Amino acid sequence: MKTPRRVAVAVLCAVLLPCVQAACSEPPAAEESGLVLSLSDSGGTRLFSAPARPGKRFGIVFTHSLMLSAVEEIFEVLPDGRFRLVETRYEDFGAGLPYEEAPGQKMRFENGKIILDGYTAEFTDLWLRVGHIADHRLLTPAGETIHLKDLIRPGAAIRMRLEK
């Protein structure tokens, strides 16, 4: 026969254990979240896709046309299918690159790069033109690098978005 104390412990374990497991588990896998990072041309033809789950990061890297150094724009996948610009990384100050913090932003220097974070811009999609000099690259959520000029000719527009 079980004592009342043993019954109480068993009930607590039965109720609390699933709650603790749920709180400690990782976000849903890309397949479970159903989100896919998709790149398409102006006609809507999909050029590239990769699984993306909430909390994962991806980015666009390009060569600054005047400074001729790399600029990285890092985005984070949001649970509702949007994505947020979270930081920009660059090696030199130059035309069009931030040289001071905007309200809510922080600038730091790390491993020879200027890192600016604290952005609040969120996107459902983002259009860009693949540059001749810029050599735009996609940093996928899995950490791969994809040269956009391998997907579409330089000068063409490309749309980046998350799809279900």
C-alpha positions as a Markdown table, in Angstrom:
| # | Residue | x | y | z |
|---|---|---|---|---|
| 1 | Met | 0.0 | 0.0 | 0.0 |
| 2 | Lys | 1.3 | 3.4 | -0.9 |
| 3 | Thr | 1.6 | 6.0 | 1.8 |
| 4 | Pro | 0.0 | 9.5 | 1.2 |
| 5 | Arg | 3.5 | 11.0 | 0.9 |
| 6 | Arg | 4.4 | 8.6 | -1.9 |
| 7 | Val | 1.1 | 9.3 | -3.7 |
| 8 | Ala | 1.8 | 13.1 | -3.4 |
| 9 | Val | 5.3 | 12.7 | -4.8 |
| 10 | Ala | 4.0 | 10.5 | -7.7 |
| 11 | Val | 1.3 | 13.1 | -8.5 |
| 12 | Leu | 3.8 | 16.0 | -8.4 |
| 13 | Cys | 6.2 | 14.1 | -10.7 |
| 14 | Ala | 3.4 | 13.2 | -13.1 |
| 15 | Val | 2.2 | 16.9 | -13.3 |
| 16 | Leu | 5.5 | 18.7 | -13.0 |
| 17 | Leu | 7.8 | 16.5 | -15.1 |
| 18 | Pro | 6.1 | 17.2 | -18.4 |
| 19 | Cys | 6.0 | 20.9 | -17.6 |
| 20 | Val | 9.8 | 21.0 | -16.9 |
| 21 | Gln | 10.5 | 18.9 | -20.0 |
| 22 | Ala | 8.5 | 21.3 | -22.2 |
| 23 | Ala | 10.2 | 24.4 | -20.7 |
| 24 | Cys | 13.7 | 22.9 | -21.2 |
| 25 | Ser | 13.2 | 21.6 | -24.7 |
| 26 | Glu | 14.6 | 23.2 | -27.8 |
| 27 | Pro | 12.5 | 25.2 | -30.1 |
| 28 | Pro | 10.7 | 23.1 | -32.7 |
| 29 | Ala | 12.8 | 21.8 | -35.5 |
| 30 | Ala | 12.4 | 23.5 | -38.9 |
| 31 | Glu | 10.3 | 20.5 | -40.1 |
| 32 | Glu | 8.0 | 20.9 | -37.0 |
| 33 | Ser | 7.8 | 24.7 | -37.3 |
| 34 | Gly | 7.1 | 24.4 | -41.0 |
| 35 | Leu | 9.3 | 27.4 | -41.9 |
| 36 | Val | 11.5 | 27.5 | -44.9 |
| 37 | Leu | 13.9 | 30.3 | -45.8 |
| 38 | Ser | 13.2 | 30.9 | -49.5 |
| 39 | Leu | 14.9 | 33.0 | -52.2 |
| 40 | Ser | 13.0 | 33.7 | -55.4 |
| 41 | Asp | 13.3 | 35.8 | -58.5 |
| 42 | Ser | 11.0 | 38.7 | -59.4 |
| 43 | Gly | 8.7 | 36.3 | -61.2 |
| 44 | Gly | 8.3 | 34.1 | -58.1 |
| 45 | Thr | 10.4 | 31.2 | -59.2 |
| 46 | Arg | 12.1 | 29.7 | -56.2 |
| 47 | Leu | 15.9 | 29.7 | -56.5 |
| 48 | Phe | 16.9 | 28.3 | -53.1 |
| 49 | Ser | 15.3 | 27.1 | -49.9 |
| 50 | Ala | 16.5 | 25.9 | -46.6 |
| 51 | Pro | 14.8 | 24.8 | -43.3 |
| 52 | Ala | 14.6 | 27.6 | -40.7 |
| 53 | Arg | 13.3 | 27.4 | -37.2 |
| 54 | Pro | 12.5 | 30.2 | -34.7 |
| 55 | Gly | 15.6 | 31.5 | -33.0 |
| 56 | Lys | 18.0 | 30.4 | -35.8 |
| 57 | Arg | 20.0 | 33.1 | -37.5 |
| 58 | Phe | 21.0 | 33.7 | -41.1 |
| 59 | Gly | 22.6 | 36.5 | -43.0 |
| 60 | Ile | 23.5 | 38.4 | -46.1 |
| 61 | Val | 27.2 | 39.2 | -46.6 |
| 62 | Phe | 28.4 | 41.6 | -49.3 |
| 63 | Thr | 31.5 | 43.5 | -50.3 |
| 64 | His | 31.1 | 47.2 | -49.6 |
| 65 | Ser | 31.5 | 49.1 | -53.0 |
| 66 | Leu | 33.9 | 51.8 | -51.6 |
| 67 | Met | 35.6 | 50.1 | -48.7 |
| 68 | Leu | 35.9 | 46.8 | -50.5 |
| 69 | Ser | 35.5 | 45.0 | -47.2 |
| 70 | Ala | 32.9 | 42.5 | -46.0 |
| 71 | Val | 29.6 | 43.7 | -44.5 |
| 72 | Glu | 27.4 | 41.2 | -42.7 |
| 73 | Glu | 23.7 | 41.7 | -41.9 |
| 74 | Ile | 22.4 | 39.1 | -39.5 |
| 75 | Phe | 18.8 | 38.2 | -39.2 |
| 76 | Glu | 16.9 | 36.0 | -36.7 |
| 77 | Val | 13.9 | 33.8 | -37.5 |
| 78 | Leu | 10.7 | 34.8 | -35.5 |
| 79 | Pro | 8.0 | 32.3 | -34.6 |
| 80 | Asp | 5.4 | 34.1 | -36.7 |
| 81 | Gly | 7.2 | 33.7 | -40.0 |
| 82 | Arg | 8.9 | 37.1 | -40.0 |
| 83 | Phe | 12.6 | 37.8 | -39.5 |
| 84 | Arg | 14.4 | 40.6 | -37.6 |
| 85 | Leu | 17.6 | 42.3 | -38.4 |
| 86 | Val | 19.6 | 41.7 | -35.2 |
| 87 | Glu | 23.1 | 43.0 | -36.0 |
| 88 | Thr | 25.4 | 44.4 | -38.6 |
| 89 | Arg | 29.1 | 43.6 | -38.8 |
| 90 | Tyr | 31.7 | 45.4 | -40.8 |
| 91 | Glu | 35.5 | 46.1 | -40.8 |
| 92 | Asp | 35.7 | 49.8 | -41.7 |
| 93 | Phe | 33.6 | 52.9 | -41.4 |
| 94 | Gly | 32.5 | 54.1 | -44.8 |
| 95 | Ala | 29.8 | 55.6 | -46.9 |
| 96 | Gly | 26.4 | 54.2 | -45.8 |
| 97 | Leu | 27.8 | 52.4 | -42.8 |
| 98 | Pro | 26.7 | 53.5 | -39.3 |
| 99 | Tyr | 29.4 | 55.4 | -37.3 |
| 100 | Glu | 27.3 | 55.9 | -34.2 |
| 101 | Glu | 24.6 | 54.2 | -32.2 |
| 102 | Ala | 20.9 | 55.0 | -32.8 |
| 103 | Pro | 18.6 | 54.8 | -29.7 |
| 104 | Gly | 18.6 | 51.3 | -28.3 |
| 105 | Gln | 21.6 | 50.2 | -30.3 |
| 106 | Lys | 25.0 | 49.2 | -29.0 |
| 107 | Met | 28.3 | 49.3 | -30.9 |
| 108 | Arg | 31.2 | 47.1 | -30.0 |
| 109 | Phe | 34.5 | 46.1 | -31.5 |
| 110 | Glu | 35.3 | 42.4 | -31.6 |
| 111 | Asn | 38.0 | 40.4 | -33.5 |
| 112 | Gly | 38.7 | 43.3 | -35.8 |
| 113 | Lys | 35.1 | 44.0 | -36.6 |
| 114 | Ile | 32.6 | 46.7 | -35.7 |
| 115 | Ile | 29.4 | 45.1 | -34.5 |
| 116 | Leu | 26.2 | 47.1 | -34.2 |
| 117 | Asp | 23.2 | 45.4 | -32.5 |
| 118 | Gly | 19.9 | 46.5 | -31.1 |
| 119 | Tyr | 18.0 | 46.8 | -34.3 |
| 120 | Thr | 14.2 | 46.5 | -34.2 |
| 121 | Ala | 13.4 | 46.2 | -38.0 |
| 122 | Glu | 11.3 | 43.2 | -38.8 |
| 123 | Phe | 10.5 | 41.9 | -42.2 |
| 124 | Thr | 8.1 | 39.6 | -44.0 |
| 125 | Asp | 10.2 | 39.7 | -47.1 |
| 126 | Leu | 13.3 | 41.6 | -48.2 |
| 127 | Trp | 14.2 | 42.5 | -51.8 |
| 128 | Leu | 17.8 | 43.1 | -52.9 |
| 129 | Arg | 19.7 | 43.3 | -56.2 |
| 130 | Val | 22.6 | 40.9 | -56.6 |
| 131 | Gly | 25.6 | 43.1 | -57.1 |
| 132 | His | 28.4 | 42.9 | -59.6 |
| 133 | Ile | 31.0 | 44.1 | -57.1 |
| 134 | Ala | 29.1 | 43.3 | -53.9 |
| 135 | Asp | 29.3 | 39.5 | -54.4 |
| 136 | His | 26.2 | 39.0 | -52.2 |
| 137 | Arg | 26.3 | 35.7 | -50.2 |
| 138 | Leu | 23.6 | 34.1 | -48.1 |
| 139 | Leu | 24.6 | 32.6 | -44.8 |
| 140 | Thr | 22.0 | 29.9 | -44.3 |
| 141 | Pro | 20.5 | 28.9 | -40.9 |
| 142 | Ala | 22.7 | 25.7 | -41.2 |
| 143 | Gly | 25.8 | 27.8 | -41.6 |
| 144 | Glu | 26.4 | 27.2 | -45.3 |
| 145 | Thr | 27.5 | 30.1 | -47.6 |
| 146 | Ile | 25.6 | 30.4 | -50.9 |
| 147 | His | 26.8 | 32.9 | -53.6 |
| 148 | Leu | 23.7 | 34.6 | -54.9 |
| 149 | Lys | 25.3 | 35.2 | -58.3 |
| 150 | Asp | 25.3 | 31.3 | -58.6 |
| 151 | Leu | 21.5 | 31.5 | -58.3 |
| 152 | Ile | 20.7 | 34.5 | -60.5 |
| 153 | Arg | 22.6 | 36.9 | -62.7 |
| 154 | Pro | 24.2 | 40.0 | -61.1 |
| 155 | Gly | 21.8 | 43.0 | -61.4 |
| 156 | Ala | 18.7 | 40.9 | -61.0 |
| 157 | Ala | 16.3 | 41.3 | -58.0 |
| 158 | Ile | 16.0 | 38.5 | -55.5 |
| 159 | Arg | 13.3 | 38.2 | -52.8 |
| 160 | Met | 14.2 | 36.7 | -49.4 |
| 161 | Arg | 11.3 | 35.5 | -47.2 |
| 162 | Leu | 10.2 | 32.8 | -44.8 |
| 163 | Glu | 7.4 | 30.5 | -46.0 |
| 164 | Lys | 5.3 | 27.8 | -44.3 |
